[in-house]
C-alpha cells in the first residue's frame, strides 16, 4: 500500500514526524533517500502514540558515508527534540532487502534509542511484515519488490529465537524469583508483559505462519490455550493496554504464573515443531 505522509489512515503523530523527517532529508541530504517504509505496530493496527515507536526501513541510493551518517544523526536529534513518537529502524540499500543476519558481510547502520548504531537490526519478521503488510511512504511499492520473505524462514527464525533468547530469559527468571519480587511493581509488570506476550506472538507465528501485535497475541492465547493460563494472559493484556486492576494478590504469584505459562509455550512449540 502506498500511503504517503498525508494518508488519513496514518495517525496524525506519525504524519507529523514523517513530514519533518523527509523535509530534513531533502534539506540536509538531498537526493539520498529513495524509499521509506513502515512496519511494526503501525501495520498491525496496534499503534499507540503514547508507547509505540514508528518502525521504519529507509532505503538510500548508496551506502551512506560517515559524514552523511553524522548529518543523519543530527536529523534524528532534531526529530527527537520536537516529537514524541520515536523512530526506530535500519538504513539499507535495495540489495539488502531480505538478507539474513548471517549473509551480511558487515553490520549496517540503524537508528534506535536516540543514536545511530551498527548491527543487524533486521530479521525474517521485518522482511515478512514489509512484504506482506508494509506501508510505502516514499519510493516504489514495497510489496512489489522482489526479496525473500517466506513463512518457512519466518518460522525457523522464531523457533531459534524462542530457544535462545526467550529460553535463557525464562530460565534466568525462574532461578531468581526471590530477587524479582523485590523489584518495583511497575518493573515486574513490564517484565511479565514483555515475556508472556512476546512468547505468545511467537506461538502464533509458529501455528499460523503470520505475525500479529502483542495485544492480539494475548487474545489469541486466550482462544487456544488451556483455561488455567487465561488469567495471567488477561493480566498481561491489561498491563499493556493500561486498563483494569490486577487480579493477583501478590507479585510473586503473578511472576510464578507467568513463568509456568512461558515454559508451557516453549515446551509445546519444541514438541510440535521440528524446524
C-alpha positions in Angstrom: 0.0 0.0 0.0 1.4 3.4 -1.0 0.1 5.6 1.8 2.0 8.8 1.5 2.8 11.0 4.5 -0.6 12.7 4.5 -2.6 9.5 4.2 -5.6 9.8 6.5 -5.1 6.2 7.7 -1.9 7.2 9.5 -2.2 8.6 13.0 -1.5 12.4 13.0 1.5 11.9 15.2 3.1 9.6 12.6 2.3 12.1 9.8 3.9 14.9 11.7 7.1 13.0 12.3 7.5 11.7 8.8 6.8 15.1 7.2 9.5 16.7 9.2 11.9 13.7 8.7 11.5 13.8 4.9 11.9 17.5 4.8 15.1 17.3 6.7 16.4 14.7 4.3 15.7 17.0 1.4 17.3 19.9 3.1 20.4 18.3 4.5 21.0 15.1 2.5 19.2 15.8 -0.9 18.7 13.0 -3.4 19.9 10.3 -1.0 16.6 8.9 0.4 14.9 6.7 -2.2 12.5 4.6 -0.2 10.7 4.9 3.2 8.5 2.1 4.5 6.6 1.4 7.7 6.2 -1.9 9.5 5.8 -3.0 13.2 2.8 -1.9 15.3 1.6 0.6 12.7 0.9 -2.1 10.0 -0.6 -4.4 12.7 -3.2 -1.9 13.7 -1.7 -1.7 17.1 0.0 1.7 17.1 -0.4 3.7 20.3 1.1 7.2 20.2 1.9 7.0 23.9 4.0 3.9 23.9 4.7 2.8 20.3 7.7 3.6 18.1 7.5 4.4 14.5 9.2 1.3 13.0 10.6 2.1 9.6 13.0 0.9 6.9 14.8 3.6 4.9 16.4 2.9 1.5 19.2 5.1 0.3 20.8 5.5 -3.2 24.0 4.0 -1.9 25.7 3.3 1.4 25.9 6.5 3.5 29.4 7.8 4.3 30.5 8.6 7.8 30.0 12.3 7.2 26.5 11.6 5.9 25.7 9.4 8.9 26.8 12.3 11.1 24.3 14.5 9.3 21.7 11.8 9.7 22.3 11.7 13.4 21.6 15.4 13.5 18.4 14.9 11.7 17.3 12.3 14.3 18.3 14.6 17.1 16.1 17.3 15.7 13.1 14.9 15.3 13.6 13.6 18.9 13.6 17.1 20.3 10.3 18.0 18.6 8.1 14.9 18.6 7.1 12.2 21.0 6.9 9.1 18.8 10.4 7.7 18.4 11.8 6.5 15.1 13.3 3.0 15.0 14.8 1.3 12.0 17.6 0.4 9.6 19.3 2.3 6.7 19.6 -0.1 3.8 20.2 -0.2 0.0 17.9 -2.2 -2.2 20.1 -5.3 -2.3 19.8 -5.6 1.5 16.1 -6.4 1.4 15.5 -10.0 2.5 19.1 -10.7 3.6 19.7 -12.9 6.6 21.8 -11.8 9.6 24.3 -14.5 8.6 24.8 -13.3 5.0 25.6 -9.6 5.7 29.3 -9.0 5.3 29.3 -6.1 7.8 26.9 -4.5 10.2 24.5 -1.9 8.8 23.5 1.4 10.3 20.2 1.7 12.1 18.6 4.2 14.5 17.5 3.1 17.9 17.2 4.6 21.4 18.5 8.0 20.4 21.5 7.1 18.3 22.9 5.7 15.1 24.3 2.3 15.7 25.7 -0.6 13.5 24.4 -4.1 13.6 21.8 -6.5 12.2 18.7 -4.5 13.0 16.5 -6.7 10.8 15.3 -10.3 10.6 12.7 -12.5 8.8 10.0 -10.9 10.9 11.0 -7.5 9.5 11.1 -8.8 5.9 7.7 -10.6 6.3 6.0 -7.5 7.7 7.4 -5.3 4.9 6.5 -7.7 2.2 3.0 -8.7 3.5 1.8 -5.6 5.3 4.4 -2.8 4.7 3.2 0.8 4.1 5.0 2.7 1.4 5.6 6.3 2.3 8.3 7.1 -0.4 9.6 5.1 -3.3 8.3 2.0 -5.2 5.6 -0.1 -3.6 7.5 -2.4 -1.1 5.1 -5.3 -1.8 6.1 -5.3 -5.5 9.9 -5.6 -4.7 11.4 -9.0 -5.2 13.1 -10.2 -2.0 12.8 -13.3 0.2 10.2 -13.1 2.9 8.6 -16.5 3.2 6.8 -18.3 6.0 9.4 -21.0 6.4 12.2 -18.6 7.1 9.9 -16.7 9.5 9.0 -19.8 11.5 12.6 -21.1 11.6 13.9 -17.8 12.9 11.1 -17.6 15.5 11.8 -21.2 16.7 15.5 -20.5 17.1 14.9 -17.2 18.9 12.4 -18.9 21.3 15.0 -21.4 22.4 17.9 -19.0 22.6 16.8 -15.5 23.7 13.5 -16.4 25.4 14.6 -19.8 26.8 17.5 -18.2 28.5 15.5 -15.3 29.7 12.8 -17.6 31.3 15.4 -19.9 32.9 17.2 -17.0 34.4 14.0 -15.6 35.8 12.9 -18.9 37.2 16.2 -19.2 39.2 15.9 -15.7 40.6 12.2 -15.3 41.7 13.1 -14.1 45.2 15.1 -11.3 43.6 12.4 -10.4 41.1 9.8 -9.9 43.7 11.9 -7.2 45.2 11.7 -5.1 42.1 9.2 -2.2 41.9 5.7 -3.3 40.9 5.8 -1.4 37.6 9.0 -3.1 36.6 7.6 -6.5 37.4 4.5 -5.8 35.3 6.7 -4.6 32.4 8.8 -7.7 32.6 6.0 -10.3 32.7 4.0 -8.4 30.0 7.1 -8.3 27.7 7.8 -12.0 28.2 4.3 -13.5 28.1 3.0 -11.5 25.1 6.3 -11.8 23.3 6.2 -15.6 23.6 2.5 -15.7 22.6 3.4 -13.7 19.4 5.9 -16.4 18.6 3.4 -19.1 19.4 1.0 -17.5 16.9 3.7 -17.3 14.2 4.6 -21.0 14.6 1.0 -22.1 14.5 -0.4 -19.6 11.9 2.7 -18.6 9.8 1.9 -14.9 10.3 2.7 -12.0 12.6 0.3 -10.2 15.0 0.6 -7.5 17.6 1.3 -8.2 21.3 -2.2 -7.4 22.4 -3.7 -9.5 19.6 -1.4 -12.4 20.6 -2.9 -12.2 24.1 -6.4 -12.6 22.7 -5.1 -15.5 20.5 -3.6 -17.2 23.6 -6.9 -17.0 25.4 -8.7 -18.6 22.4 -6.3 -21.5 22.0 -4.5 -22.2 25.3 -5.9 -24.1 28.4 -8.2 -22.2 30.7 -5.6 -22.3 33.5 -3.5 -19.8 31.7 -6.2 -17.3 30.8 -6.0 -15.2 34.0 -2.3 -14.4 33.5 -2.8 -13.7 29.8 -5.6 -11.3 30.7 -3.4 -9.7 33.3 -0.7 -9.0 30.7 -3.2 -7.6 28.2 -4.4 -5.2 30.8 -0.8 -4.2 31.7 -0.1 -3.5 28.0 -3.3 -1.6 27.4 -3.2 0.1 30.8 -6.7 -1.0 31.7 -8.3 -2.7 34.7 -6.9 -3.7 38.1 -4.7 -6.6 39.0 -6.4 -10.0 39.5 -3.4 -11.1 41.7 -2.9 -10.9 45.5 0.9 -10.8 45.2 3.6 -10.1 42.6 5.2 -13.4 43.4 2.1 -15.3 42.4 2.0 -13.2 39.2 5.6 -14.0 38.4 5.2 -17.7 39.0 2.2 -18.0 36.8 3.9 -16.1 34.0 6.9 -18.5 34.2 4.6 -21.5 34.2 2.9 -20.2 31.0 6.2 -19.3 29.4 7.7 -22.7 30.0 4.5 -24.3 28.7 4.6 -22.3 25.4 8.3 -23.2 24.8 7.7 -26.9 25.6 4.7 -27.1 23.4 6.5 -25.4 20.5 9.5 -27.7 20.8 7.2 -30.7 20.9 5.1 -29.7 17.9 7.5 -28.0 15.6 10.7 -29.6 14.3 12.2 -26.8 12.1 
